[in-house]
C-alpha cells in the first residue's frame, strides 16, 4: 500500500503552562487544520512576525498570562479565520 497524501486534523492544541518563552516565525509549522490554540500561562515575551504562519484555519487563539509587552505588525499574518 502506498499512502500518497496524509491530512492532519487537530481540533485543539493546548500548550498551557509549558514555559514557552518565544514564538518564532511559523512556530507551529504547517498545520492547516487546527481550530484552537491555547498558550495560556507560559513565559512568552517575544512574538515574531508571522509567528502563526501555517495555521490556516485557526479560529481561536489564547495567550493570556504571559510576559508579552509588544506584538509586532504581521505577527498574526495569515490568520484569516481567526474570530
N, C-alpha and C positions, 0 to 999 in steps of 0.2 A: 504494500500500500504506500502511495506517495501522497503526502499532505502538501498541497500547493499554497494554501492561504490559511492563516490562523487569525481569528479575530478575538481580541481580548476585551471583555466587558467587565468592568469593575464599577459597581454602583457607588461604593463609598470607600475612600482611603482615609483612615484615621491614624494620624501621627501625633496624637496628644502626648504631652509630657515626654518627649524624646530627646530633649536637649539639642535640638536643631538650632544652629546659630546663624546660618545664612541660606539664602535661596539663590543659587547661580542661574544663569541663562538655561532654560529648558531643564530645570532641576528634576523634573519627573519624567524625562524622556518623552517618547511619543506614545501616549495612552489616549487615543482618540475617544474612548467611551468610558469616561469617569464622570459621574454626575455630582459627587460631593467630595470636597477635600477639607479635612479638619486638621489644622496645625495649631490648635489651642494649647496654651501653656508650654511653650518652648522657650528658647532663648534667642529667637530670631531678632537680629539687629540690622541686618543688611539684606536688602531685596534688590536683585539685579534687574536690568532692563530685560524684558521677555522671560522673566523667571518662570512663568506658567505656560510658555510656548509648548504646544503639542497636546494640551488638554482642550481639545476642540469642542467638546460638548459639556464642559463643566458648568453646572447650574448654581452651585452653592460653594462659597469659599469662606472659611472662618479661620482667622489667625489672631484672635483676641488674647490678651495676657501674654504679650511678647515684649521685646525691648525696641520696637521699631519707632524711630523718630522721623524718618524720611523715606518716602517711596518715590523713586524716580519716574518721570514720564516714560511710558512704554512698558512698565512692569507688567501691566495686565494686557498687553498687546495679544490679540488672537482669541481672547475670551469673549467670543461673540454671543454665547448663550447665557452668560452669567446674569443672574437676576439680582 
